[in-house]
Amino acid sequence: MVTPSELKQMYLDMATARHYEERLQEEYLEGKQPAFDISAGPIPGELHLAAGHEAAGAGVCQHLRDDDTVTAPHRPHHVAIAKGVDLKRMTAEIFGRETGLGKGKGGHMHLFDPEVSFACSGIIAEGCPPAVGAGLAAKKRNTDSVAVAYLGEGAIDQGAFLESLNFAAVQDLPVVFVIEDNDWAISMPKDRVTDVENGSDRAGGFDMPGRRVDVDDAVAVYDAAREAVGRARDRNGPTLLEIQVHRRMGHFMGDPETYRPEEDQDAAAGRDSIERLVEDLRAAGVDDAEVDDLRAQAEARVEEAIQWAKDQPEPDPAAAHDDMWINPGSGVTDTEPDFDLAGGDD
């Protein structure tokens, strides 16, 4: 059963994630309006925010350790926060600063923090194979670490996901696959892009347990994840979880959402997993003053991280090719490569 301290930690993670997304939205849109310019403002490029997904991150990650691997998709911030990713360095990465997790080169969809075994990618379902690899490594090393792969419901027909389910099942690996179902695969409703009502039904084709949490309730997610993560840690194989979440913002910032009925947007706004968790806290004996203090802590942490990130230096353009797999070819820079790109005998 979830303890009061765990409830408070989940609330702190979820309140942090919600305020973080709302503040990133404000920062991102600066300078990009009235005519939307994706390259303008303090945060360049695309930005996919996860307001409404918080319960899926907090409820699962509450059971994880730093040595448990987590991979996330292009909407990753709530999971990263719940996993314990360095918030200041993550924010610096989103703002494209030198002190970011990837030295400002990866942006918000390509975050990597080896200190807590977290990574994400903008490629649909790309996180599934690496999570399976981490599970295989844990099995071969005879440790009790687990791996968790997050993906959206729009990714459940991707080959990388289905092949990962198969390999994890065949090899009996300690992996938990978590589908976040927000009802929209970019601009398409779920029933127009897949043949199953519940993505958790995919588990039946791979002889693994599948479970759907039909409401974005952090405690319900916590309970389902406790069983799935415990099963993996005890070396009883993989599990597929699906969690109903809701999308409170567009697919990306600047998305006009003309494809989405107003009643669907209104319904999403009325389904707040954070307010539901407040009721759980009260039932556990946590008074409103302490809840307010937790929210204030979350908001202060976010504000500090954003200000710190904005104060950081931008990367030196001369370092653009640093940390690459190979040196750039002749003529790309003033420095010649220190090996023969043509593959000569010497």
C-alpha positions as CSV (number, residue, x, y, z in Angstrom):
1,M,0.0,0.0,0.0
2,V,1.3,3.5,-0.9
3,T,2.6,5.3,2.2
4,P,2.1,9.0,3.0
5,S,5.7,9.8,2.2
6,E,5.4,8.2,-1.2
7,L,2.2,10.1,-1.8
8,K,4.0,13.3,-1.0
9,Q,6.9,12.5,-3.3
10,M,4.5,11.7,-6.1
11,Y,2.7,15.0,-5.6
12,L,6.0,16.8,-5.5
13,D,7.1,15.2,-8.8
14,M,3.8,15.8,-10.5
15,A,3.5,19.4,-9.3
16,T,7.0,20.1,-10.5
17,A,6.3,18.5,-13.9
18,R,3.1,20.5,-14.4
19,H,4.6,23.9,-13.4
20,Y,7.6,23.0,-15.5
21,E,5.6,22.4,-18.6
22,E,3.5,25.5,-18.1
23,R,6.6,27.7,-17.7
24,L,8.3,26.1,-20.7
25,Q,5.3,27.0,-22.7
26,E,5.6,30.6,-21.7
27,E,9.3,30.7,-22.4
28,Y,9.0,28.9,-25.7
29,L,6.3,31.1,-27.1
30,E,8.3,34.3,-26.4
31,G,9.2,35.9,-29.7
32,K,7.4,33.3,-31.8
33,Q,4.1,35.2,-32.1
34,P,2.0,36.5,-33.7
35,A,3.2,34.8,-36.8
36,F,4.6,31.5,-35.4
37,D,8.4,31.3,-36.0
38,I,9.8,28.0,-34.8
39,S,13.4,29.3,-34.8
40,A,12.7,32.5,-32.8
41,G,12.7,32.9,-29.0
42,P,14.9,31.5,-26.2
43,I,14.0,27.9,-26.9
44,P,14.5,27.0,-30.6
45,G,13.0,24.1,-32.5
46,E,10.0,22.0,-31.6
47,L,8.7,21.5,-28.0
48,H,6.4,18.6,-27.0
49,L,4.9,19.1,-23.5
50,A,3.4,16.4,-21.2
51,A,0.9,18.4,-19.1
52,G,-1.7,15.8,-18.2
53,H,0.7,12.8,-18.3
54,E,2.1,13.4,-14.8
55,A,0.6,10.3,-13.1
56,A,2.2,7.9,-15.5
57,G,5.7,9.2,-14.7
58,A,5.3,9.6,-10.9
59,G,3.4,6.4,-10.3
60,V,5.9,4.1,-12.1
61,C,9.2,5.8,-11.2
62,Q,8.3,5.7,-7.5
63,H,9.4,2.1,-7.7
64,L,12.6,2.6,-9.5
65,R,16.3,3.1,-8.5
66,D,19.1,5.1,-10.1
67,D,20.4,1.9,-11.7
68,D,17.1,1.0,-13.3
69,T,17.1,2.2,-16.9
70,V,14.2,4.3,-18.2
71,T,13.7,5.3,-21.9
72,A,11.1,7.9,-22.8
73,P,9.7,9.3,-26.1
74,H,9.5,12.8,-27.5
75,R,7.2,14.0,-24.6
76,P,9.7,13.1,-21.8
77,H,9.9,15.8,-19.1
78,H,7.5,14.4,-16.5
79,V,9.2,11.0,-16.7
80,A,12.7,12.6,-16.4
81,I,11.6,14.6,-13.4
82,A,10.2,11.5,-11.7
83,K,13.3,9.5,-12.5
84,G,15.5,12.2,-10.8
85,V,17.2,13.8,-13.9
86,D,19.2,16.9,-13.0
87,L,16.5,19.6,-13.5
88,K,19.0,22.5,-14.0
89,R,21.0,20.7,-16.6
90,M,17.9,19.3,-18.4
91,T,16.6,22.9,-18.6
92,A,19.9,24.2,-19.9
93,E,19.7,21.5,-22.6
94,I,16.2,22.6,-23.6
95,F,17.5,26.2,-23.8
96,G,20.4,25.0,-25.9
97,R,23.1,26.0,-23.4
98,E,26.6,24.7,-23.0
99,T,26.0,23.2,-19.5
100,G,23.1,21.2,-20.7
101,L,23.0,17.4,-20.4
102,G,24.1,17.2,-24.1
103,K,26.1,20.4,-24.1
104,G,23.1,22.1,-25.8
105,K,23.2,19.9,-28.9
106,G,20.4,17.5,-28.2
107,G,17.4,19.7,-27.2
108,H,14.4,18.5,-25.3
109,M,13.8,15.3,-27.3
110,H,17.3,13.9,-26.8
111,L,18.0,14.1,-23.1
112,F,20.6,11.7,-21.5
113,D,21.5,11.5,-17.9
114,P,23.7,8.5,-17.1
115,E,23.7,9.4,-13.4
116,V,20.1,8.1,-13.2
117,S,20.1,5.8,-16.3
118,F,17.6,8.0,-18.3
119,A,17.4,8.7,-22.0
120,C,14.8,9.7,-24.5
121,S,14.4,10.1,-28.3
122,G,12.2,11.8,-30.8
123,I,11.9,8.7,-32.9
124,I,8.6,6.8,-32.4
125,A,9.1,3.7,-30.2
126,E,12.9,4.1,-30.4
127,G,13.3,3.7,-26.7
128,C,11.9,0.1,-26.7
129,P,15.0,-1.7,-28.1
130,P,17.5,0.1,-25.8
131,A,15.3,-0.7,-22.8
132,V,15.3,-4.4,-23.8
133,G,19.0,-4.2,-24.2
134,A,19.3,-2.8,-20.7
135,G,17.1,-5.7,-19.4
136,L,19.3,-8.2,-21.2
137,A,22.4,-6.7,-19.7
138,A,20.9,-6.8,-16.2
139,K,20.1,-10.5,-16.7
140,K,23.6,-11.4,-17.9
141,R,25.1,-9.5,-15.0
142,N,22.9,-11.3,-12.6
143,T,21.6,-8.0,-11.0
144,D,18.1,-7.1,-10.0
145,S,18.0,-3.9,-12.1
146,V,15.0,-3.4,-14.3
147,A,14.3,-1.4,-17.4
148,V,11.2,0.7,-18.3
149,A,10.3,1.8,-21.8
150,Y,7.6,4.6,-22.2
151,L,5.8,5.1,-25.5
152,G,2.6,6.7,-26.7
153,E,-0.5,4.8,-27.9
154,G,0.2,6.0,-31.4
155,A,3.4,3.9,-31.3
156,I,1.9,0.5,-30.6
157,D,2.0,-0.6,-34.2
158,Q,5.6,0.2,-34.7
159,G,7.9,-2.6,-35.5
160,A,10.4,-1.6,-32.9
161,F,7.8,-1.9,-30.2
162,L,6.4,-5.3,-31.4
163,E,9.9,-6.8,-31.9
164,S,10.9,-5.6,-28.4
165,L,7.9,-7.3,-26.9
166,N,8.8,-10.5,-28.6
167,F,12.5,-10.4,-27.7
168,A,11.7,-9.5,-24.0
169,A,9.2,-12.3,-23.8
170,V,11.4,-14.9,-25.5
171,Q,14.4,-14.0,-23.3
172,D,12.3,-13.5,-20.2
173,L,13.8,-10.1,-19.5
174,P,13.1,-7.7,-16.7
175,V,11.4,-5.0,-18.8
176,V,8.2,-3.0,-18.2
177,F,6.6,-1.4,-21.3
178,V,4.5,1.6,-20.4
179,I,2.0,2.9,-23.0
180,E,0.7,6.4,-22.2
181,D,-2.7,6.7,-23.9
182,N,-3.7,10.3,-24.4
183,D,-6.3,9.4,-27.1
184,W,-4.4,11.3,-29.9
185,A,-1.7,10.1,-32.2
186,I,-0.5,13.6,-33.1
187,S,-3.7,14.7,-34.9
188,M,-5.4,11.4,-35.3
189,P,-7.8,9.8,-32.8
190,K,-6.7,6.4,-31.6
191,D,-9.5,4.5,-33.3
192,R,-8.3,5.7,-36.7
193,V,-4.7,4.5,-36.4
194,T,-4.9,1.2,-34.6
195,D,-7.0,-1.9,-34.6
196,V,-7.3,-2.5,-30.8
197,E,-9.2,-0.4,-28.3
198,N,-6.6,-1.1,-25.5
199,G,-2.9,-1.2,-26.3
200,S,-2.4,-3.5,-23.3
201,D,-4.1,-6.2,-25.4
202,R,-0.9,-6.4,-27.5
203,A,0.6,-8.4,-24.6
204,G,-1.6,-11.4,-25.4
205,G,0.3,-12.0,-28.6
206,F,3.6,-12.4,-26.7
207,D,2.5,-14.4,-23.7
208,M,3.2,-11.7,-21.2
209,P,0.9,-10.0,-18.6
210,G,-0.9,-6.9,-19.9
211,R,-2.8,-4.5,-17.7
212,R,-4.6,-1.2,-18.4
213,V,-5.0,1.6,-15.8
214,D,-8.2,3.1,-17.1
215,V,-7.9,6.5,-15.3
216,D,-5.0,8.8,-14.8
217,D,-4.9,8.3,-11.1
218,A,-1.3,8.3,-9.6
219,V,-2.2,5.7,-6.9
220,A,-3.8,3.3,-9.4
221,V,-0.7,3.7,-11.5
222,Y,1.5,3.1,-8.5
223,D,-0.3,-0.1,-7.6
224,A,-0.1,-1.5,-11.2
225,A,3.6,-0.5,-11.5
226,R,4.4,-2.1,-8.1
227,E,3.3,-5.4,-9.4
228,A,5.0,-5.0,-12.8
229,V,8.3,-3.7,-11.5
230,G,8.3,-6.3,-8.7
231,R,7.7,-9.0,-11.2
232,A,10.6,-7.8,-13.3
233,R,12.9,-7.4,-10.3
234,D,12.1,-10.9,-9.2
235,R,13.1,-12.2,-12.6
236,N,9.6,-13.3,-13.6
237,G,9.7,-11.6,-17.0
238,P,8.3,-8.5,-18.8
239,T,4.9,-6.8,-18.4
240,L,3.0,-4.4,-20.6
241,L,1.1,-1.6,-18.9
242,E,-1.2,1.0,-20.5
243,I,-2.1,4.1,-18.6
244,Q,-4.9,6.5,-19.6
245,V,-3.6,10.0,-19.5
246,H,-4.8,13.3,-21.0
247,R,-3.3,15.9,-23.2
248,R,-3.8,19.4,-21.9
249,M,-1.8,21.1,-24.7
250,G,-1.3,20.6,-28.4
251,H,0.9,17.8,-29.8
252,F,3.6,20.5,-30.1
253,M,3.8,24.1,-29.1
254,G,2.2,26.1,-31.9
255,D,-0.2,23.3,-32.7
256,P,-3.6,25.1,-33.4
257,E,-5.4,21.8,-32.6
258,T,-8.1,22.6,-35.3
259,Y,-8.5,18.8,-35.6
260,R,-9.6,18.4,-32.0
261,P,-13.2,19.0,-30.9
262,E,-13.6,21.6,-28.2
263,E,-15.5,19.1,-26.0
264,D,-12.5,16.8,-26.0
265,Q,-10.2,19.6,-24.9
266,D,-12.7,20.6,-22.2
267,A,-12.9,17.0,-21.0
268,A,-9.1,16.8,-20.8
269,A,-8.9,20.0,-18.8
270,G,-11.4,18.6,-16.3
271,R,-9.4,15.4,-15.7
272,D,-6.7,16.5,-13.4
273,S,-4.6,13.7,-11.8
274,I,-2.9,16.3,-9.6
275,E,-6.1,17.4,-7.9
276,R,-7.1,13.8,-7.5
277,L,-3.8,13.1,-5.7
278,V,-4.5,16.0,-3.4
279,E,-7.6,14.1,-2.2
280,D,-5.5,11.0,-1.6
281,L,-3.1,13.1,0.5
282,R,-5.9,14.5,2.6
283,A,-7.3,11.0,3.1
284,A,-3.8,10.0,4.3
285,G,-3.8,12.8,6.9
286,V,-1.7,15.3,5.0
287,D,-3.2,18.8,5.7
288,D,-3.7,21.5,3.1
289,A,-0.9,23.6,4.5
290,E,1.6,20.9,3.8
291,V,0.2,20.4,0.3
292,D,0.6,24.1,-0.3
293,D,4.2,23.9,0.9
294,L,5.0,21.0,-1.4
295,R,3.5,23.0,-4.4
296,A,5.6,26.0,-3.4
297,Q,8.7,23.9,-3.3
298,A,7.9,22.5,-6.7
299,E,7.4,25.9,-8.3
300,A,10.5,27.4,-6.6
301,R,12.6,24.5,-8.0
302,V,11.3,25.1,-11.5
303,E,11.9,28.8,-11.4
304,E,15.4,28.3,-10.1
305,A,16.2,25.8,-12.8
306,I,14.8,28.1,-15.6
307,Q,16.7,31.1,-14.4
308,W,19.9,29.1,-14.0
309,A,19.6,27.7,-17.5
310,K,19.0,31.2,-19.0
311,D,22.1,32.5,-17.3
312,Q,24.3,29.8,-18.8
313,P,26.6,30.4,-21.8
314,E,25.6,29.3,-25.3
315,P,27.9,26.7,-26.9
316,D,30.9,27.8,-28.9
317,P,30.2,27.2,-32.6
318,A,33.7,25.9,-32.9
319,A,32.7,22.9,-30.7
320,A,29.9,21.8,-33.1
321,H,31.8,18.7,-34.1
322,D,33.0,17.7,-30.7
323,D,31.7,14.5,-29.2
324,M,30.9,13.1,-32.7
325,W,31.6,9.5,-33.7
326,I,34.1,10.6,-36.3
327,N,35.9,13.8,-37.1
328,P,34.5,15.8,-40.0
329,G,35.9,15.2,-43.4
330,S,38.6,17.4,-45.1
331,G,37.4,20.8,-45.9
332,V,34.6,20.9,-43.3
333,T,36.9,22.5,-40.7
334,D,40.4,24.0,-40.7
335,T,41.6,20.9,-38.9
336,E,42.5,17.8,-40.9
337,P,41.2,14.4,-39.5
338,D,43.8,12.4,-37.6
339,F,43.0,9.2,-39.6
340,D,42.5,8.2,-43.2
341,L,38.7,8.5,-43.9
342,A,39.3,6.6,-47.2
343,G,40.5,3.5,-45.4
344,G,44.1,3.4,-46.7
345,D,46.7,0.7,-45.9
346,D,48.7,3.0,-43.6
